[in-house]
Amino acid sequence: MSCDMEIDAHGHVVNHDIYPSVIRSHGRLTYNNVNKALDGDTSVLGDHQELMPMLTEMGKLHEILYKMRHERGAIDFEENEAKIVVDDDGHPIDIVLRERGTSERMIESFMLAANETVAKHYYDAHLPFLYRVHEQPDKDSMKEFMDFLATFGIQIHNVKGKDVTPRMLQQVVTDVAGTPEEAMVNVKLLRSLQQARYSPDPLGHFGLAAKYYSHFTSPIRRYPDLVAHRMIRQYAHSTSEDVKAKWKQVLPDIAVQTSTAERRSIDTERAVDDLKKAEYMQDKVGQEFDAVVSSVLSFGMFVQLPNTVEGLVHISNMTDDYYQFVEQQMALVGAGSHRMYRIGQPIRVRLENVDVEQHNVDFAIVDPDKAPEANFDTSDIKKPQPRRNNNHGGKPSFGGNNRNGNNRNGGQRQQRGGQKKGQQPFNQMHMKRK
């Protein structure tokens, strides 16, 4: 199926046509080579030099579409995505970051445009359809997010008692870009948003600031797209009341099933990534790494290496002080030293343990005395009476006494998979998530 679109200079689709088609491949181009060509090295196109004007025009169209989405308020998060390189036996030998250049971004822009155009077409035709929806954030979650922003002196503009709009949140993301608070604000925002799902009702896509949205562009690997193609083909032959009644009856169950399957596939993907990353780190115990605090919870903090490997610094291993979780600041703060750890903070860690079976990677802090002092009121943090612990050679023990500090393998430890990244499906920058 093809969706031909005529797009004006402002990024608006002014004409379109959806029809069955056959792909006739003219040449094989890769994302990497197109990126190089757009950067000036046209030699990578080989015998297809005549395609360069078209590629240049595609790049310009992407800029137009991106500007249009940004102006209407689409929230655009960037996230590092890793590629795990394995040998013939499936053992990971390297982890490299995927780089997104203009070619990847412009194909994404075209896919977004097609998904929107198809959704609007069948809504306007009053025909049952399967939509990709991302609903308005929960009001309580938004209030909590705004209270969190207020601690940093950040205000959401022009709320005035109305529902929060994508543009308001986009402005927050823009305002904090490049600041120390950027990582914390982005994570908190992601956790405040709803999950994207499939629905027979056109409820809109909040994150993309789109009134109508569907999944149409990937029928060879995503079942909702295949359903969309089946519907389009059938509607091309008949839009009788019987056909409409058939789809209206089955779409609610299809929406629930596909949404459930998507969440299961995301969990599976995360589990495989965690497994392979644990295998990769297994022979590196004792080594030190630069990292960034990626999540802070009552039982410790997750840290992420530049290659996206993530592991836990459990609070029971933070023995230099008694640390308490300050939820409003998303920080762990030492009662005596007032040392602070929170999201986005650079940190030096040592790999302490790897449990491949449980997919767990554990770190310890190197040089905790280099941690910054809290820049907010810590008067409510009380230092407890330290107890003697023979395991520390008679020295006072702080970390194990803290709330949840002894729950090493308890229920909260299992939050690795769900809370450590706090991502919602729509935010993943590759198209299978939008």
KOLSEDO-424084 format. One line per 3 residues: number of its first residue (from 1); for each residue x negated, y, z negated of C-alpha. Coordinates in nm, 4 decimals, m for minus. Layout:
N
NUM) X Y Z; ... $
This chain:
434
1) 0.0000 0.0000 0.0000; m0.1226 0.3481 0.0821; m0.0222 0.6848 m0.0578 $
4) m0.1131 0.9594 0.1874; m0.1097 1.3041 0.0305; m0.1419 1.6526 0.1725 $
7) m0.2848 1.8728 m0.1018; m0.3026 2.2504 m0.0947; m0.5857 2.4737 m0.2156 $
10) m0.4344 2.4810 m0.5660; m0.4268 2.1027 m0.6075; m0.0554 2.0591 m0.5510 $
13) 0.0782 1.7737 m0.3361; 0.2931 1.9398 m0.0692; 0.3650 1.6318 0.1461 $
16) 0.3182 1.2607 0.0930; 0.3957 0.9220 0.2452; 0.3943 0.5786 0.0784 $
19) 0.3788 0.2780 0.3103; 0.2344 m0.0747 0.3607; m0.1095 m0.0656 0.5233 $
22) m0.4187 m0.2661 0.6127; m0.7681 m0.1593 0.5112; m1.0135 m0.1529 0.7989 $
25) m1.3575 m0.1155 0.6454; m1.5819 0.1151 0.8443; m1.8863 0.1022 0.6201 $
28) m1.9971 0.0007 0.2750; m2.0766 0.2964 0.0499; m2.1691 0.2703 m0.3185 $
31) m2.1074 0.5225 m0.5924; m2.4819 0.5625 m0.6450; m2.5536 0.6306 m0.2787 $
34) m2.2672 0.8765 m0.2446; m2.3945 1.0618 m0.5525; m2.7407 1.0791 m0.3961 $
37) m2.5973 1.1999 m0.0657; m2.3959 1.4712 m0.2380; m2.7154 1.5752 m0.4187 $
40) m2.8896 1.6210 m0.0830; m3.0452 1.2836 0.0004; m2.8356 1.1886 0.3043 $
43) m3.0840 0.9194 0.4097; m2.9049 0.6756 0.1764; m2.6079 0.6790 0.4153 $
46) m2.8142 0.4988 0.6789; m2.6147 0.4616 1.0002; m2.3158 0.6479 0.8529 $
49) m2.4449 1.0041 0.8660; m2.1220 1.1118 1.0347; m1.9414 1.0545 0.7048 $
52) m2.1275 1.3324 0.5242; m1.8814 1.6127 0.6122; m1.5955 1.3992 0.4834 $
55) m1.7795 1.3224 0.1584; m1.8521 1.6914 0.1089; m1.4867 1.7732 0.1590 $
58) m1.3886 1.4991 m0.0871; m1.6159 1.6568 m0.3462; m1.4520 1.9962 m0.2931 $
61) m1.1053 1.8424 m0.3229; m1.2044 1.6800 m0.6517; m1.3050 2.0202 m0.7899 $
64) m0.9650 2.1600 m0.6871; m0.7758 1.8713 m0.8485; m0.9842 1.8868 m1.1658 $
67) m0.9219 2.2614 m1.1976; m0.5483 2.2077 m1.1479; m0.5358 1.9405 m1.4215 $
70) m0.7410 2.1552 m1.6564; m0.5198 2.4584 m1.6039; m0.2041 2.2668 m1.6841 $
73) m0.3638 2.1393 m2.0069; m0.4972 1.7854 m1.9445; m0.7212 1.6797 m2.2338 $
76) m1.0527 1.5566 m2.0996; m1.2805 1.3577 m2.3304; m1.6181 1.2270 m2.2294 $
79) m1.7435 0.9042 m2.3803; m2.0578 0.7062 m2.3217; m1.9856 0.3687 m2.1662 $
82) m2.2432 0.0932 m2.1799; m2.3290 m0.1754 m1.9300; m2.4626 m0.4915 m2.0936 $
85) m2.7172 m0.6670 m1.8715; m2.7374 m1.0452 m1.9265; m2.9691 m1.3152 m1.7952 $
88) m2.8640 m1.6353 m1.6153; m2.7722 m1.7919 m1.9490; m2.5497 m1.5029 m2.0507 $
91) m2.7916 m1.3683 m2.3108; m2.8095 m0.9863 m2.3198; m3.1475 m0.8496 m2.2144 $
94) m3.0664 m0.4792 m2.1912; m2.7950 m0.2222 m2.2612; m2.7834 0.0766 m2.0286 $
97) m2.5481 0.3729 m2.0136; m2.3217 0.4041 m1.7141; m2.3584 0.7431 m1.5523 $
100) m2.0559 0.9116 m1.3993; m2.1455 1.1322 m1.1073; m1.9336 1.3274 m0.8626 $
103) m1.8398 1.0146 m0.6658; m1.6891 0.8416 m0.9701; m1.5086 1.1565 m1.0761 $
106) m1.3632 1.2326 m0.7345; m1.2270 0.8804 m0.6898; m1.0701 0.9145 m1.0351 $
109) m0.9123 1.2461 m0.9297; m0.7642 1.0870 m0.6167; m0.6310 0.7904 m0.8147 $
112) m0.4707 1.0197 m1.0707; m0.3058 1.2165 m0.7890; m0.1734 0.8983 m0.6271 $
115) m0.0389 0.7628 m0.9563; 0.1450 1.0875 m1.0230; 0.2796 1.1175 m0.6686 $
118) 0.4172 0.7634 m0.6650; 0.5827 0.8071 m1.0058; 0.7511 1.1331 m0.9050 $
121) 0.8594 0.9919 m0.5675; 1.0635 0.7083 m0.7206; 1.1955 0.9267 m1.0017 $
124) 1.3259 1.1753 m0.7429; 1.4744 0.8840 m0.5462; 1.6704 0.7763 m0.8588 $
127) 1.5247 0.4260 m0.8374; 1.4175 0.2154 m1.1386; 1.0404 0.2227 m1.1815 $
130) 0.7650 0.1271 m1.4256; 0.5976 0.4348 m1.5743; 0.2751 0.4819 m1.7676 $
133) 0.3705 0.7013 m2.0618; 0.1822 0.8800 m2.3372; 0.4272 1.0413 m2.5740 $
136) 0.4202 1.3623 m2.7752; 0.2037 1.3239 m3.0875; 0.3763 1.2516 m3.4159 $
139) 0.4489 1.5778 m3.6020; 0.3018 1.4521 m3.9290; m0.0161 1.3478 m3.7514 $
142) m0.0414 1.6882 m3.5866; 0.0144 1.8684 m3.9162; m0.2644 1.6624 m4.0728 $
145) m0.4871 1.7442 m3.7750; m0.4140 2.1162 m3.8047; m0.4886 2.1069 m4.1778 $
148) m0.8176 1.9370 m4.0937; m0.9013 2.2085 m3.8389; m0.8234 2.4772 m4.0936 $
151) m1.1107 2.3561 m4.3144; m1.3447 2.4620 m4.0325; m1.1654 2.7904 m3.9695 $
154) m1.0160 2.6604 m3.6426; m0.6585 2.7493 m3.5541; m0.4369 2.5971 m3.2848 $
157) m0.3230 2.8916 m3.0766; 0.0402 2.9924 m3.0288; 0.2067 2.7085 m3.2179 $
160) 0.4856 2.9304 m3.3637; 0.6844 2.6329 m3.4895; 0.7037 2.4709 m3.1465 $
163) 0.5765 2.1280 m3.0507; 0.2057 2.1102 m2.9872; 0.1261 2.1087 m2.6151 $
166) m0.1645 1.9444 m2.4318; m0.2982 2.2904 m2.3477; m0.3223 2.3800 m2.7180 $
169) m0.5247 2.0693 m2.7943; m0.7350 2.1142 m2.4834; m0.8254 2.4618 m2.6093 $
172) m0.9406 2.3115 m2.9378; m1.1643 2.0648 m2.7532; m1.3054 2.3521 m2.5459 $
175) m1.3605 2.5752 m2.8498; m1.5618 2.3151 m3.0424; m1.7715 2.1981 m2.7454 $
178) m2.1391 2.2220 m2.8344; m2.0747 2.2924 m3.2038; m2.1706 2.0698 m3.5002 $
181) m1.7999 2.0015 m3.5534; m1.7386 1.8729 m3.1995; m1.7692 1.5010 m3.2735 $
184) m1.5578 1.5198 m3.5897; m1.2809 1.7190 m3.4240; m1.2682 1.4925 m3.1173 $
187) m1.2494 1.1751 m3.3262; m0.9832 1.3208 m3.5531; m0.7814 1.4335 m3.2504 $
190) m0.8046 1.0933 m3.0859; m0.6737 0.9296 m3.4012; m0.3840 1.1756 m3.4123 $
193) m0.2573 1.0885 m3.0644; m0.0124 0.8170 m2.9698; m0.1090 0.5073 m2.7743 $
196) m0.0337 0.5044 m2.4047; 0.2052 0.2288 m2.2936; 0.4360 0.1175 m2.0128 $
199) 0.8025 0.2116 m2.0028; 1.1005 0.2051 m1.7633; 1.1728 0.5624 m1.8804 $
202) 0.9766 0.8635 m1.7457; 0.8601 0.9991 m2.0810; 0.5601 1.1819 m1.9372 $
205) 0.1884 1.1530 m2.0055; 0.0859 1.3945 m2.2804; m0.2906 1.3493 m2.2460 $
208) m0.2854 1.4167 m1.8725; m0.0200 1.6889 m1.9094; 0.1742 1.5059 m1.6378 $
211) 0.5539 1.4938 m1.6275; 0.5561 1.1721 m1.4235; 0.2831 0.9100 m1.4179 $
214) 0.2498 0.5465 m1.3108; m0.0141 0.2823 m1.2489; m0.0222 0.2162 m0.8764 $
217) m0.3858 0.2138 m0.7635; m0.5209 m0.1209 m0.8923; m0.2841 m0.4080 m0.8064 $
220) m0.5664 m0.6629 m0.7654; m0.6624 m0.6438 m1.1335; m0.3759 m0.4849 m1.3280 $
223) m0.0306 m0.6405 m1.3431; 0.1771 m0.3192 m1.3840; 0.0331 m0.1936 m1.0531 $
226) 0.1287 m0.5212 m0.8878; 0.4836 m0.4825 m1.0203; 0.4909 m0.1294 m0.8765 $
229) 0.3814 m0.2599 m0.5360; 0.6487 m0.5298 m0.5419; 0.9143 m0.2711 m0.6219 $
232) 0.7927 m0.0351 m0.3491; 0.8010 m0.3132 m0.0901; 1.1497 m0.4177 m0.1907 $
235) 1.2786 m0.0599 m0.1931; 1.1398 m0.0173 0.1593; 1.3875 m0.2851 0.2727 $
238) 1.6794 m0.2164 0.0431; 1.7900 0.0242 m0.2271; 2.1247 m0.1446 m0.2799 $
241) 2.2982 m0.1414 m0.6169; 2.2112 m0.5109 m0.6593; 1.8393 m0.4408 m0.6082 $
244) 1.8475 m0.1483 m0.8503; 2.0407 m0.3533 m1.1073; 1.7860 m0.6344 m1.0834 $
247) 1.4908 m0.4069 m1.1600; 1.6787 m0.2145 m1.4254; 1.7417 m0.5406 m1.6078 $
250) 1.3871 m0.6798 m1.6011; 1.1771 m0.3619 m1.6401; 1.2189 m0.3228 m2.0203 $
253) 1.0758 m0.6704 m2.0803; 0.7987 m0.6121 m1.8258; 0.7061 m0.2869 m2.0006 $
256) 0.6815 m0.4547 m2.3425; 0.4871 m0.7524 m2.2077; 0.2369 m0.5437 m2.0117 $
259) 0.1802 m0.3048 m2.3025; 0.1183 m0.5973 m2.5373; m0.1142 m0.7669 m2.2899 $
262) m0.3098 m0.4442 m2.2425; m0.3710 m0.4038 m2.6145; m0.4791 m0.7663 m2.6332 $
265) m0.7191 m0.7213 m2.3426; m0.8688 m0.4079 m2.5003; m0.9254 m0.5960 m2.8261 $
268) m1.0834 m0.8821 m2.6332; m1.3109 m0.6469 m2.4408; m1.4248 m0.4816 m2.7631 $
271) m1.4871 m0.8195 m2.9240; m1.7021 m0.9368 m2.6313; m1.8951 m0.6086 m2.6318 $
274) m1.9551 m0.6391 m3.0069; m2.0677 m1.0010 m2.9659; m2.3160 m0.9241 m2.6894 $
277) m2.4486 m0.6175 m2.8692; m2.5023 m0.8234 m3.1836; m2.6881 m1.0860 m2.9794 $
280) m2.9022 m0.8115 m2.8258; m2.9955 m0.6708 m3.1689; m3.0591 m1.0096 m3.3316 $
283) m3.4381 m1.0077 m3.2818; m3.4792 m0.6421 m3.3847; m3.4195 m0.6732 m3.7602 $
286) m3.6563 m0.4435 m3.9488; m3.6951 m0.1943 m3.6642; m3.6010 0.1716 m3.7060 $
289) m3.3761 0.3677 m3.4724; m3.2429 0.7174 m3.4199; m2.8644 0.7166 m3.4486 $
292) m2.5582 0.9358 m3.4937; m2.2860 0.8908 m3.7536; m1.9822 0.7784 m3.5530 $
295) m1.7263 0.7165 m3.8248; m1.7017 0.7721 m4.2002; m1.4772 0.5657 m4.4246 $
298) m1.4406 0.4990 m4.7956; m1.6618 0.1888 m4.7824; m1.9475 0.3351 m4.5788 $
301) m2.0174 0.4778 m4.2377; m2.0647 0.3470 m3.8876; m2.3635 0.4726 m3.6936 $
304) m2.4205 0.4513 m3.3191; m2.7497 0.4155 m3.1373; m2.8121 0.5957 m2.8048 $
307) m2.7355 0.2671 m2.6218; m2.3876 0.2588 m2.7894; m2.4717 m0.0255 m3.0313 $
310) m2.2728 0.0479 m3.3446; m2.3292 m0.0843 m3.6940; m2.2315 m0.0290 m4.0550 $
313) m2.4205 0.1398 m4.3353; m2.2255 m0.0073 m4.6249; m2.1833 0.2116 m4.9285 $
316) m2.3354 m0.0567 m5.1515; m2.6647 0.0000 m4.9667; m2.6586 0.3761 m5.0306 $
319) m2.8298 0.3444 m5.3688; m2.9970 0.6860 m5.3885; m2.6792 0.8419 m5.5290 $
322) m2.3137 0.7810 m5.6079; m2.1273 0.8589 m5.2853; m1.7618 0.9492 m5.2629 $
325) m1.5448 0.9736 m4.9528; m1.4021 1.3222 m4.8952; m1.1261 1.2417 m4.6488 $
328) m1.0367 1.6002 m4.5562; m1.3962 1.6609 m4.4481; m1.4465 1.3075 m4.3094 $
331) m1.7654 1.2939 m4.5160; m1.9490 1.0874 m4.7740; m2.1013 1.3129 m5.0402 $
334) m2.3473 1.2281 m5.3168; m2.2234 1.3296 m5.6614; m2.5669 1.4216 m5.7938 $
337) m2.7613 1.5358 m5.4883; m2.4627 1.6650 m5.2846; m2.6207 1.4975 m4.9801 $
340) m2.3661 1.4672 m4.7041; m2.3012 1.2294 m4.4163; m2.0290 1.2939 m4.1608 $
343) m1.9381 1.2321 m3.7976; m2.1823 1.3620 m3.5381; m2.4736 1.3896 m3.7828 $
346) m2.8131 1.2624 m3.6593; m2.9618 0.9956 m3.8828; m3.2597 0.7590 m3.8911 $
349) m3.1684 0.3993 m3.9739; m3.3331 0.0605 m4.0140; m3.1699 m0.2594 m3.8894 $
352) m3.1109 m0.4760 m4.1964; m2.9027 m0.7683 m4.0774; m2.7206 m0.9104 m3.7754 $
355) m2.4377 m1.1624 m3.8035; m2.3710 m1.2753 m3.4474; m2.0823 m1.5016 m3.5442 $
358) m1.8970 m1.2126 m3.7107; m2.0216 m0.9591 m3.4493; m2.1596 m0.7470 m3.7352 $
361) m2.4673 m0.5219 m3.7252; m2.5854 m0.3674 m4.0527; m2.8167 m0.0722 m4.1040 $
364) m2.9768 0.1092 m4.3959; m3.0673 0.4767 m4.4142; m3.4321 0.5746 m4.3733 $
367) m3.5359 0.8801 m4.5800; m3.1988 0.9684 m4.7376; m3.3582 1.2778 m4.8913 $
370) m3.3540 1.4347 m4.5433; m2.9746 1.4394 m4.5353; m2.8256 1.7920 m4.5461 $
373) m2.6381 1.9196 m4.8474; m2.2624 1.9533 m4.8244; m2.1524 2.2921 m4.6944 $
376) m1.8163 2.2815 m4.8703; m1.6907 2.2786 m5.2285; m1.7992 1.9587 m5.4057 $
379) m1.6919 2.0512 m5.7587; m1.4331 1.7738 m5.7648; m1.6968 1.5049 m5.7079 $
382) m1.7951 1.3649 m6.0458; m2.1026 1.1549 m6.1009; m2.0228 0.8364 m6.2996 $
385) m2.2315 0.6928 m6.5781; m2.4873 0.4728 m6.3997; m2.5146 0.1135 m6.5051 $
388) m2.8225 m0.1003 m6.5190; m2.8683 m0.3517 m6.2423; m3.1385 m0.6143 m6.2662 $
391) m3.1450 m0.6470 m5.8905; m3.2926 m0.2977 m5.8736; m3.5699 m0.3576 m6.1219 $
394) m3.3854 m0.1848 m6.4029; m3.3131 0.1303 m6.2015; m2.9659 0.2864 m6.2084 $
397) m2.7321 0.1500 m5.9426; m2.4907 0.3884 m5.7761; m2.3728 0.2511 m5.4426 $
400) m2.2137 m0.0722 m5.5660; m2.0028 0.1117 m5.8204; m1.8171 0.3224 m5.5676 $
403) m1.4634 0.2717 m5.4516; m1.4549 m0.0285 m5.2162; m1.8322 m0.0554 m5.2561 $
406) m1.8159 m0.4202 m5.3558; m1.5688 m0.5137 m5.0855; m1.8517 m0.6245 m4.8592 $
409) m1.6560 m0.8701 m4.6513; m1.3083 m0.7649 m4.7519; m1.0200 m0.6377 m4.5467 $
412) m1.1639 m0.2949 m4.4891; m1.4778 m0.4417 m4.3411; m1.2549 m0.5846 m4.0726 $
415) m1.1715 m0.2321 m3.9592; m1.4829 m0.2456 m3.7418; m1.2750 m0.3319 m3.4386 $
418) m0.9873 m0.0925 m3.4900; m1.1090 0.2228 m3.6606; m1.4729 0.2564 m3.5779 $
421) m1.4118 0.4262 m3.2464; m1.0619 0.5557 m3.2945; m1.0028 0.5557 m2.9213 $
424) m0.6639 0.5600 m2.7600; m0.6325 0.3819 m2.4276; m0.5534 0.6895 m2.2227 $
427) m0.8788 0.8546 m2.3235; m1.1139 0.6011 m2.1746; m1.2623 0.7746 m1.8773 $
430) m1.2537 0.4787 m1.6414; m0.9221 0.4371 m1.4654; m0.8178 0.1077 m1.6207 $
433) m0.7393 0.3043 m1.9389; m0.5473 0.6032 m1.8057 $
